[in-house]
Amino acid sequence: MARLTDRGLTGGMDPILVLGGTGKVGSRVVSRFNQQGTDVLVGARRTGFDWLDQSTWDPALAGVRAVFVVPLDGATLTGEFVSKAVEAGVERVVLLSGRGVDVPGYGSDDNTAGLTHVLGEKAVRELDIPWTILRPGWFAQNFSEGFFAPAVQAGELRLPAGDGAATFVDAEDIADVAVAALTEDKHAGETYELSGPRALTMAQVADAISTASGREVRYVPITSEEFIAESVRDGWPQQDAADFADVIGAIRRGLDAHVSDGVPRALGREARDFATFASNALWSAVPSPWRDGRPST
Ligand SMILES: NC(=O)c1ccc[n+]([C@@H]2O[C@H](COP(=O)([O-])OP(=O)(O)OC[C@H]3O[C@@H](n4cnc5c(N)ncnc54)[C@H](OP(=O)(O)O)[C@@H]3O)[C@@H](O)[C@H]2O)c1
């Protein structure tokens, strides 16, 4: 059915709403839909959608057929939002959650980002419409576009990760799985844990980035207490710094070193390797990870 939208008369199917559509994962989902010619709406504060202002939710959901939900960490609003989405006639929901959400001891009980995902997953599983949950591990793009980017630029990754390793996942793979789940019936009811194909220690990450970027980066292991103190000194809220130290601790404790099968299961191909990410990243154009005083993880 043709619809009149603020972007003119569009033919074909109703649009897909991508929350976090300007972020690391959402922007890649949006660009895939744009390349396919699929009608897509970006949900972010700069396009008028605000998680913290519920009067913006209904306008964002009007006439939408499917939603990619990138939750607001620290808020517990996913349940209310997906209920509104169903009321508005949305036919499919794909949720971005996180690996470790169901692993005892992964994060502490008062980790607010963890609670966002635990409650968000519960609400999505209870929906009467098709849903899919994506549980990515640590994003490779944290080093080029997210929290770790300034440390990469400064040449020193100071983290409480010890000698632990993680199977960093490329946000390009997360976006590929999200697009598949938003457009294909076979992913309904699936929970996909997403990782890269091998585990790297932070020292190996620093080497891979140094090789790809031509910029020397070294890893300096520090304690959680040092990390929290340094982050607060850089302007982080104490709770955010503590939450982040907590989840980096999961790497140190060996809880992120396993390979997950979500990318091959959803897409029938292997996940991208960290070296591929590192050689494709634009290391000379690393942006600030700070948005409105909050770090982007
Ligand atoms: N980074 C990791 O390693 C990792 C691993 C597993 C899971 N995750 C999960 O991934 C999610 C974040 O995804 P991401 O890294 O792709 O996002 P991101 O790069 O941090 O970007 C955040 C997005 O949310 C939007 N946003 C921020 N505050 C908002 C608000 N109040 N209302 C509406 N939109 C808002 C931002 O746009 P505006 O600024 O324009 O509003 C932007 O589009 C989190 O739930 C995190 O727990 C991350």
The ligand as an SDF file (V2000), in Angstrom:
LIG
                    3D

 48 52  0  0  0  0  0  0  0  0999 V2000
   29.4400   -2.0660   22.9300 N   0  0  0  0  0  0  0  0  0  0  0  0
   29.4300   -3.3580   23.2060 C   0  0  0  0  0  0  0  0  0  0  0  0
   30.4610   -4.0240   23.2310 O   0  0  0  0  0  0  0  0  0  0  0  0
   28.1090   -4.0370   23.4720 C   0  0  0  0  0  0  0  0  0  0  0  0
   28.0730   -5.4350   23.6290 C   0  0  0  0  0  0  0  0  0  0  0  0
   26.8420   -6.0630   23.8330 C   0  0  0  0  0  0  0  0  0  0  0  0
   25.6700   -5.3050   23.8650 C   0  0  0  0  0  0  0  0  0  0  0  0
   25.7540   -3.9470   23.7150 N   0  0  0  0  0  0  0  0  0  0  0  0
   24.4960   -3.1710   23.7650 C   0  0  0  0  0  0  0  0  0  0  0  0
   24.3600   -2.4130   22.5660 O   0  0  0  0  0  0  0  0  0  0  0  0
   23.5040   -1.3100   22.8610 C   0  0  0  0  0  0  0  0  0  0  0  0
   24.0810   -0.0560   22.2520 C   0  0  0  0  0  0  0  0  0  0  0  0
   24.1760   -0.2140   20.8620 O   0  0  0  0  0  0  0  0  0  0  0  0
   25.2170    0.6450   20.0070 P   0  0  0  0  0  0  0  0  0  0  0  0
   26.5680    0.4670   20.6140 O   0  0  0  0  0  0  0  0  0  0  0  0
   25.0090    0.3140   18.5790 O   0  0  0  0  0  0  0  0  0  0  0  0
   24.7240    2.1210   20.3020 O   0  0  0  0  0  0  0  0  0  0  0  0
   25.6490    3.4250   20.4070 P   0  0  0  0  0  0  0  0  0  0  0  0
   26.6740    3.4120   19.3320 O   0  0  0  0  0  0  0  0  0  0  0  0
   26.0690    3.5600   21.8430 O   0  0  0  0  0  0  0  0  0  0  0  0
   24.5950    4.5640   20.0630 O   0  0  0  0  0  0  0  0  0  0  0  0
   23.4950    4.8420   20.9210 C   0  0  0  0  0  0  0  0  0  0  0  0
   22.2730    5.1010   20.0630 C   0  0  0  0  0  0  0  0  0  0  0  0
   21.1650    5.3440   20.9130 O   0  0  0  0  0  0  0  0  0  0  0  0
   20.6640    6.6540   20.6530 C   0  0  0  0  0  0  0  0  0  0  0  0
   20.2290    7.2310   21.9220 N   0  0  0  0  0  0  0  0  0  0  0  0
   20.9940    7.5790   22.9830 C   0  0  0  0  0  0  0  0  0  0  0  0
   20.2230    8.0720   23.9700 N   0  0  0  0  0  0  0  0  0  0  0  0
   18.9430    8.0300   23.5180 C   0  0  0  0  0  0  0  0  0  0  0  0
   17.6920    8.4100   24.0620 C   0  0  0  0  0  0  0  0  0  0  0  0
   17.5670    8.9590   25.2880 N   0  0  0  0  0  0  0  0  0  0  0  0
   16.5770    8.2180   23.3090 N   0  0  0  0  0  0  0  0  0  0  0  0
   16.6670    7.7040   22.0590 C   0  0  0  0  0  0  0  0  0  0  0  0
   17.8140    7.3120   21.4930 N   0  0  0  0  0  0  0  0  0  0  0  0
   18.9540    7.4800   22.2160 C   0  0  0  0  0  0  0  0  0  0  0  0
   21.8040    7.4100   19.9960 C   0  0  0  0  0  0  0  0  0  0  0  0
   21.3450    8.4320   19.1350 O   0  0  0  0  0  0  0  0  0  0  0  0
   21.1120    9.9500   19.6140 P   0  0  0  0  0  0  0  0  0  0  0  0
   22.3460   10.3210   20.3760 O   0  0  0  0  0  0  0  0  0  0  0  0
   20.8870   10.6850   18.3420 O   0  0  0  0  0  0  0  0  0  0  0  0
   19.8870    9.9150   20.4770 O   0  0  0  0  0  0  0  0  0  0  0  0
   22.4340    6.3080   19.1620 C   0  0  0  0  0  0  0  0  0  0  0  0
   21.7110    6.0950   17.9740 O   0  0  0  0  0  0  0  0  0  0  0  0
   23.3860   -1.2250   24.3780 C   0  0  0  0  0  0  0  0  0  0  0  0
   22.1280   -1.7180   24.7870 O   0  0  0  0  0  0  0  0  0  0  0  0
   24.5070   -2.1350   24.8590 C   0  0  0  0  0  0  0  0  0  0  0  0
   24.2260   -2.7260   26.1300 O   0  0  0  0  0  0  0  0  0  0  0  0
   26.9260   -3.2860   23.5150 C   0  0  0  0  0  0  0  0  0  0  0  0
  1  2  1  0
  2  3  2  0
  2  4  1  0
  4  5  1  0
  4 48  2  0
  5  6  2  0
  6  7  1  0
  7  8  2  0
  8  9  1  0
  8 48  1  0
  9 10  1  0
  9 46  1  0
 10 11  1  0
 11 12  1  0
 11 44  1  0
 12 13  1  0
 13 14  1  0
 14 15  2  0
 14 16  1  0
 14 17  1  0
 17 18  1  0
 18 19  2  0
 18 20  1  0
 18 21  1  0
 21 22  1  0
 22 23  1  0
 23 24  1  0
 23 42  1  0
 24 25  1  0
 25 26  1  0
 25 36  1  0
 26 27  1  0
 26 35  1  0
 27 28  2  0
 28 29  1  0
 29 30  1  0
 29 35  2  0
 30 31  1  0
 30 32  2  0
 32 33  1  0
 33 34  2  0
 34 35  1  0
 36 37  1  0
 36 42  1  0
 37 38  1  0
 38 39  2  0
 38 40  1  0
 38 41  1  0
 42 43  1  0
 44 45  1  0
 44 46  1  0
 46 47  1  0
M  CHG  2   8   1  16  -1
M  END
$$$$
